[in-house]
Amino acid sequence: MPKFAILGSGMAGFGAAHRLHAEGIRPTLYEMKSHHGGHTASHRFAEGFVLDEGPHISFTKNERLKDLFAESVEQEYEESQARVNNYWRGHWIDHPAQCNLHGVPDDLKVQIICDLAKQQQKETGEIENYEQWLRASFGDTFAETFPMEYTKKYHTTAACNLSTDWIGPRVYQASLEEVVRGAVSANAPGVHYITQFRYPKQGGFVSFLKSFLEQADLKLEHKLKRLDPRLKTLTFENGVTESYEHVASSIPLPELVPMIEGVPREVVEAAQKLACSEVVVVSVGIDRPDPLDAHWSYFYDADICFTRLSTPHLQSRENVPAGHACLMAECYYSDKYRPLDCQPSDCIERVVADLRRVGVIRPEDNVVFTTAMHLKYANVIFDLDRAKALEIVHGFLEEIKVAYCGRYGMWAYIWTDQSFLSGEKAAEQILQHAGTSASS
Ligand SMILES: Cc1cc2nc3c(=O)[nH]c(=O)nc-3n(C[C@H](O)[C@H](O)[C@H](O)COP(=O)(O)OP(=O)(O)OC[C@H]3O[C@@H](n4cnc5c(N)ncnc54)[C@H](O)[C@@H]3O)c2cc1C
């Protein structure tokens, strides 16, 4: 039996393992950490809180994956109708803001509508970056007030530095009629690309991976440090070296590429150009069960340190002790555009202060638990360097027959389901390699 190696035990790694398992192959999954799950890992704290590594919900529309994840938790999941809102300068606005202008001051409302009407009379020239796309889609006032501000916080750089090939359904383009209706009435229909979502009743998001664990040999605390494509060996920081016949990797490309024996300099340079945000996820437990009636909220103001706020207790009540709530705040940085300027734990104080300032934590609430998690890789930044650099890196990996998958192997803005599917696809590629080498 040829040796199938998978690097990384997140959604992509398990997707690859699942596909190989279907062919009667038991791959080895190498993971640097002492637990599996990657970004979908969940942690249970002594104080009674269960926290994911950043807020995670499953909103896949893929029926096969829905069934697989449901079977993994033996049908024990919560199904919720997503409630989403926005906070801007003291106003709570339904989501998406462009369809719910009834929540903003009148002068701003009028200015946004006039601008959008004007914009629609204009010829749109060639769109070269995200800022131009936003101005053309929403008019200047809305673009400058909401998404351009949000972009600086979430993607850590200005919209003019981003391409448009990641947008897809993520940013809703409302018609003038929808905008006007939403300005005069509070009954705008929901148009978010996430409507319903699922979440395990017990154990946090990682429970969705439970049934896949038996489909591979999982080797934890195996941090790859060298991949030799000629000798077909993997060397790990714990001193172990193993040979492989076929390999799929979900390790972030800027980390993987320099580990490869004989990699050309231009490929290393291209990998260095791939930008990604990092995130400090601060979770705050309070002794009141209902501080916010939303599964998540977007925060636009530059002087609020977090960009998104989620409520793990509304994903599953089992995530918090009875009578409590948890607020999970995401603060974004990036090496390339906005380096982290403090220790991750320093973010806790800032987040708690801002939660009090916006009124989500009230003076009478007691903060009973806080923690900060630092995720070095969060969202791929689709800056103008990405496409060319990625072509070079992916081309090289294809040459040396290292299949890539997952958010940081594809280097794309993909969700858990898409990461799983990309793992399955990478497995198919290595099965093809295996077929070719067996017949030659
Ligand atoms: C804050 C945040 C919130 C999100 N919310 C959602 C959501 O609500 N719903 C959703 O569908 N998606 C969400 N996502 C996206 C989702 O997390 C990813 O799409 C998915 O988890 C990526 O899985 P992956 O296997 O590709 O990568 P990862 O989960 O990062 O897995 C890669 C694995 O490789 C391991 N690794 C790295 N280097 C080495 C090495 N040298 N040697 C060995 N192992 C190594 C890592 O430890 C990790 O386990 C969110 C992402 C973030 C950042």
The ligand as a Gaussian input file, in Angstrom:
#p B3LYP/6-31G(d) Opt

LIG

0 1
 C      -12.011000      34.057000      12.886000
 C      -12.530000      33.082000      11.875000
 C      -13.864000      32.739000      11.872000
 C      -14.348000      31.828000      10.921000
 N      -15.667000      31.490000      10.938000
 C      -16.142000      30.556000      10.085000
 C      -17.503000      30.146000      10.132000
 O      -18.280000      30.625000      10.948000
 N      -17.911000      29.180000       9.274000
 C      -17.081000      28.631000       8.336000
 O      -17.525000      27.771000       7.588000
 N      -15.780000      29.012000       8.257000
 C      -15.295000      29.952000       9.108000
 N      -13.973000      30.329000       9.050000
 C      -13.093000      29.713000       8.031000
 C      -12.617000      28.350000       8.483000
 O      -11.940000      28.469000       9.720000
 C      -11.650000      27.749000       7.470000
 O      -12.204000      27.740000       6.185000
 C      -11.257000      26.317000       7.783000
 O      -11.277000      26.027000       9.144000
 C       -9.870000      26.086000       7.230000
 O       -9.504000      24.746000       7.403000
 P       -8.099000      24.257000       6.860000
 O       -8.004000      22.819000       7.175000
 O       -7.949000      24.698000       5.471000
 O       -7.023000      25.112000       7.683000
 P       -6.632000      24.994000       9.226000
 O       -7.824000      24.785000      10.040000
 O       -5.760000      26.169000       9.516000
 O       -5.764000      23.668000       9.274000
 C       -4.409000      23.645000       8.958000
 C       -3.733000      22.742000       9.949000
 O       -2.342000      22.643000       9.625000
 C       -1.601000      22.614000      10.840000
 N       -0.221000      23.016000      10.543000
 C        0.248000      24.237000      10.215000
 N        1.584000      24.206000      10.040000
 C        1.972000      22.922000      10.257000
 C        3.223000      22.260000      10.206000
 N        4.367000      22.913000       9.927000
 N        3.263000      20.921000      10.473000
 C        2.122000      20.227000      10.757000
 N        0.906000      20.827000      10.834000
 C        0.833000      22.148000      10.565000
 C       -2.345000      23.609000      11.712000
 O       -2.035000      23.450000      13.087000
 C       -3.788000      23.270000      11.378000
 O       -4.295000      22.274000      12.235000
 C      -13.470000      31.265000       9.962000
 C      -12.109000      31.612000       9.976000
 C      -11.646000      32.515000      10.920000
 C      -10.196000      32.878000      10.901000

